[in-house]
Amino acid sequence: MDSEYSDSYDMYWGTLGTVRPYSNFYPDRDVTEIVTALENKDTVTLLRILTNRNNAQRQVIAQVFQELTHKDIITALKKALSGDLELLLLELLMPPVEYEAYRLQEAMAGLGTDEETLAEILSTRSGKQLQSISAAYKEMYKKDLEKEIESETSNDFEKLLKALLHKGCVAGVVQTDIETVSASLKGKKAEAGQWIDILTSRDVEHLDNGVLMGLELELGQTVDQIIEKRFSGDFRLGLKVLVQCIQNRDAYLATRLKTMKKEIVQRIMVSHSEEDLLCIRAAFIKLTGTSLYTTLQNHFKGDYLKALLAICRSED
């Protein structure tokens, strides 16, 4: 554990993130060091500062950088850096809500759509958070997020994502919900509507320890097995992601990290670094038998690896 992190560790021990506010924070001093580091392409200093400040402090650094140098820190980083490290540091400088909007846009950009990332973000964020993300998306891209989802997806998968985007918390009766979902499976073709309606409008406790558990007891199969047998395509994928997030969000995100695909690893770690990355780390070692810290070292290298390890923070 590096000294700057340990200095602030005790003060913020109650949080579940790995990146915490740096207690000895002097933005003017940070900016002075960053300016020199940019001139010398000193990645060690850039990494030390930007990964040891939380996002709110990075926003202050960006503002002070602008005031003292009359330059944009994003533009300056792009000039001094390149490749994976550049992108990672730029992503660390994005405010959290804007970052989630950016992730959604990236998932829909280009020729193909990254359906699982869309389902992941919409399943792991609360209705209130998604309202803020939708507003940020419109501000950043001058497009309506719901309409973009409509244009990039179709059929029941589109309906699921749109329902998640507007998710609420409506009171329900557990046994009634179990019967409704069970009845949707009785025909030759399973009906998606009831699954969408109930799984996007009830609280997690009601669903996990009530509806889903009751459904498994009634049918003698796991919900994952039921979905695998009765649904197909993108809707099956999206429904599986949603159910896994309801049952154990940290375990689902650990499963995503297990792929060790650079984009997935980077974006989940940045997205959850201040919120619950400690929980995801614990789920990862339970899932794989190896710590996330060690696994990263087996798959990445150089300054990019150092940056990921700084976000991960330590061994488990």
C-alpha positions in Angstrom: 0.0 0.0 0.0 1.6 3.3 -1.0 2.2 6.1 1.5 -0.3 8.6 0.0 -3.1 6.1 0.1 -2.3 4.9 3.6 -2.3 8.5 4.9 -6.0 8.7 4.0 -6.9 5.1 4.6 -7.8 5.3 8.3 -9.9 8.5 7.8 -12.1 6.8 5.2 -12.0 3.2 6.3 -15.8 2.9 6.3 -16.2 3.2 2.6 -16.4 0.2 0.2 -14.3 1.9 -2.5 -10.6 1.6 -3.0 -10.1 5.2 -4.1 -10.8 7.6 -1.2 -10.4 11.3 -0.7 -6.8 12.3 -0.1 -6.7 13.9 3.3 -3.6 16.1 2.7 -5.1 17.7 -0.5 -3.5 20.8 -1.9 -4.6 21.3 -5.5 -2.2 24.1 -6.3 0.7 21.8 -5.4 -0.8 18.9 -7.4 -1.2 21.1 -10.4 2.4 22.3 -10.2 3.6 18.8 -10.1 1.4 17.8 -12.9 2.6 20.6 -15.1 6.2 19.5 -14.6 5.3 15.9 -15.1 3.5 16.7 -18.4 6.6 18.6 -19.7 8.9 15.6 -18.8 6.3 12.9 -19.7 6.7 11.7 -16.1 4.0 9.0 -16.0 5.0 8.0 -12.4 4.0 11.4 -11.0 0.8 11.6 -13.1 -0.2 8.1 -11.9 0.6 8.9 -8.3 -1.5 12.0 -8.2 -4.5 11.1 -10.3 -5.0 7.6 -8.8 -4.6 8.9 -5.2 -7.3 11.6 -5.5 -11.0 10.8 -5.6 -13.1 12.1 -8.5 -14.3 15.2 -6.7 -10.6 16.2 -6.0 -9.7 15.5 -9.6 -12.4 17.9 -10.7 -10.8 20.6 -8.5 -7.4 19.8 -10.0 -8.8 20.2 -13.5 -10.3 23.6 -12.5 -7.1 24.8 -10.8 -5.1 23.6 -13.8 -7.2 25.7 -16.1 -6.9 28.8 -13.8 -3.1 28.5 -13.4 -2.1 27.5 -17.0 -5.1 28.8 -19.1 -5.1 25.3 -20.6 -7.4 22.3 -20.4 -5.9 19.4 -18.5 -7.6 16.9 -20.9 -5.9 18.4 -23.9 -2.6 18.6 -22.1 -2.8 14.9 -21.2 -3.6 13.9 -24.8 -0.5 15.7 -26.0 1.8 14.2 -23.4 0.4 10.6 -23.3 -0.8 7.9 -25.7 -2.4 4.5 -25.9 -4.1 2.7 -23.0 -2.6 4.8 -20.2 -3.9 8.0 -21.8 -7.4 6.7 -22.1 -7.4 5.4 -18.5 -6.3 8.7 -17.1 -8.8 10.6 -19.2 -11.6 8.3 -17.9 -10.5 8.9 -14.3 -11.0 12.6 -14.9 -14.6 12.3 -16.1 -17.3 13.0 -13.4 -19.0 9.7 -12.4 -22.4 10.5 -14.0 -20.8 11.6 -17.2 -18.6 8.5 -17.2 -21.6 6.2 -17.1 -23.2 8.2 -19.9 -20.0 7.8 -21.8 -19.9 4.0 -21.2 -23.5 3.7 -22.6 -22.5 5.7 -25.7 -19.4 3.6 -26.2 -21.6 0.4 -25.9 -23.8 1.7 -28.8 -21.1 3.3 -31.0 -19.8 1.8 -34.2 -21.1 -1.1 -36.1 -22.0 -3.5 -33.3 -23.8 -3.0 -30.0 -22.3 -4.2 -26.7 -25.5 -5.6 -25.3 -24.0 -6.9 -22.1 -22.5 -3.6 -21.1 -25.9 -1.9 -21.7 -27.6 -4.5 -19.5 -24.8 -4.2 -16.9 -25.0 -0.5 -16.4 -28.8 -0.4 -16.4 -29.1 -3.3 -14.0 -26.5 -2.1 -11.5 -27.6 1.5 -11.3 -30.6 2.8 -9.3 -33.6 4.5 -10.9 -32.4 7.9 -9.5 -28.9 7.4 -10.8 -30.2 6.5 -14.2 -32.3 9.7 -14.3 -29.0 11.7 -13.8 -27.2 9.5 -16.3 -29.9 10.1 -18.9 -29.7 13.9 -18.4 -25.9 13.8 -18.7 -26.2 11.7 -21.9 -28.5 14.3 -23.5 -26.2 17.1 -22.4 -23.1 15.4 -23.7 -24.4 13.9 -27.0 -27.5 16.0 -27.8 -29.5 12.8 -28.0 -32.2 11.1 -26.0 -30.8 7.9 -24.3 -34.1 6.1 -24.6 -34.4 6.8 -28.3 -30.8 5.7 -28.8 -31.6 2.4 -27.0 -34.6 2.0 -29.3 -32.5 2.5 -32.4 -29.8 0.1 -31.2 -31.9 -2.8 -29.8 -35.1 -4.5 -30.6 -38.0 -6.7 -29.4 -38.1 -7.9 -25.8 -34.5 -6.9 -25.1 -35.4 -3.3 -26.1 -38.4 -3.5 -23.8 -36.3 -4.8 -20.9 -33.7 -2.0 -21.3 -36.3 0.7 -21.5 -38.0 -0.7 -18.4 -34.7 -0.7 -16.5 -34.1 2.9 -17.6 -37.3 3.9 -15.9 -37.2 1.3 -13.1 -39.2 2.0 -10.0 -40.1 0.4 -6.7 -43.7 -0.7 -6.6 -45.0 -2.7 -3.7 -45.9 -6.3 -4.6 -47.1 -9.5 -3.0 -44.4 -12.2 -3.2 -46.7 -15.2 -3.8 -48.7 -13.3 -6.4 -45.5 -12.3 -8.2 -44.3 -15.9 -8.1 -47.6 -17.1 -9.6 -47.5 -14.5 -12.3 -43.9 -15.3 -13.4 -44.6 -19.0 -13.2 -47.7 -18.7 -15.3 -45.7 -16.9 -18.0 -43.7 -20.2 -18.5 -46.7 -22.5 -19.0 -47.3 -21.9 -22.7 -45.2 -23.2 -25.6 -43.5 -19.9 -25.8 -42.6 -18.2 -22.6 -44.0 -14.7 -22.1 -41.3 -12.0 -21.5 -43.7 -9.2 -20.4 -44.4 -10.5 -16.8 -40.7 -11.0 -16.2 -39.9 -7.5 -17.4 -42.7 -5.9 -15.4 -41.9 -7.6 -12.1 -38.1 -7.7 -12.2 -37.9 -3.9 -13.0 -40.4 -2.6 -10.5 -39.7 -4.4 -7.2 -37.0 -3.9 -4.6 -34.0 -6.3 -4.5 -35.0 -7.9 -1.2 -38.5 -8.7 -2.5 -37.1 -10.2 -5.7 -34.0 -12.1 -4.4 -35.3 -13.6 -1.1 -38.9 -13.7 -2.2 -39.9 -14.0 -5.9 -36.8 -15.7 -7.3 -36.2 -18.0 -4.4 -39.9 -19.0 -4.4 -39.8 -19.6 -8.2 -36.8 -21.9 -7.8 -38.5 -23.9 -5.1 -41.7 -24.2 -7.1 -40.0 -25.3 -10.3 -37.0 -27.2 -8.9 -34.5 -25.3 -11.1 -32.3 -22.3 -10.7 -33.6 -19.1 -12.3 -30.6 -19.1 -14.5 -31.5 -22.6 -15.8 -35.1 -21.5 -16.4 -34.0 -18.5 -18.4 -31.6 -20.5 -20.4 -34.2 -23.1 -21.4 -37.2 -20.8 -22.0 -35.7 -17.6 -23.6 -33.2 -16.9 -26.3 -31.0 -14.2 -27.9 -30.3 -10.8 -26.5 -33.3 -10.9 -24.2 -32.0 -14.1 -22.5 -28.6 -12.4 -22.1 -30.2 -9.2 -20.6 -32.5 -11.2 -18.3 -29.6 -13.3 -17.0 -27.6 -10.1 -16.3 -30.5 -8.6 -14.4 -31.1 -11.7 -12.3 -27.5 -12.1 -11.5 -27.3 -8.4 -10.4 -30.4 -8.9 -8.2 -29.0 -12.0 -6.6 -25.4 -10.8 -6.1 -24.2 -7.7 -8.0 -20.6 -8.0 -6.8 -20.4 -11.6 -8.0 -21.7 -10.7 -11.4 -19.2 -7.8 -11.8 -16.4 -10.2 -10.6 -17.5 -12.6 -13.4 -17.1 -9.8 -15.9 -13.7 -8.9 -14.6 -12.7 -12.6 -14.8 -12.6 -12.2 -18.6 -9.6 -9.9 -18.2 -10.7 -8.1 -21.4 -9.0 -4.7 -21.2 -12.0 -2.5 -21.9 -14.3 -4.4 -19.5 -11.7 -4.5 -16.7 -10.8 -0.8 -17.0 -14.3 0.5 -17.1 -15.7 -1.6 -14.3 -12.7 -0.7 -12.1 -13.0 3.1 -12.8 -16.8 3.0 -12.5 -16.8 1.2 -9.1 -13.5 2.5 -7.6 -15.1 4.8 -5.1 -18.3 2.9 -4.5 -17.8 -0.9 -4.0 -14.6 -2.2 -5.6 -13.6 -3.7 -2.3 -16.7 -5.9 -2.4 -16.0 -6.8 -6.0 -12.5 -7.7 -5.1 -13.8 -10.1 -2.4 -16.2 -11.6 -4.8 -13.4 -12.0 -7.4 -11.1 -14.0 -5.1 -14.1 -16.2 -4.0 -14.9 -16.8 -7.7 -11.4 -17.5 -9.0 -9.3 -18.4 -6.0 -6.9 -15.7 -7.0 -6.9 -12.0 -6.0 -7.8 -9.3 -8.6 -4.4 -7.6 -7.8 -2.4 -10.8 -8.8 -4.6 -11.5 -11.8 -4.1 -8.1 -13.2 -0.3 -8.6 -13.0 -0.7 -11.8 -15.0 -2.5 -10.1 -17.9 -1.2 -6.5 -18.2 2.1 -4.7 -18.1 3.9 -1.4 -18.0 2.5 1.9 -16.8 -1.0 0.7 -17.7 -0.7 -2.1 -15.2 0.6 0.3 -12.6 -2.5 2.5 -13.0 -4.8 -0.5 -12.7 -3.0 -1.7 -9.6 -3.2 1.8 -8.1 -7.0 1.7 -8.5 -7.2 -1.9 -7.2 -4.9 -0.8 -4.3 -3.8 -4.0 -2.6 -3.7 -7.8 -2.4 -6.5 -9.6 -0.7 
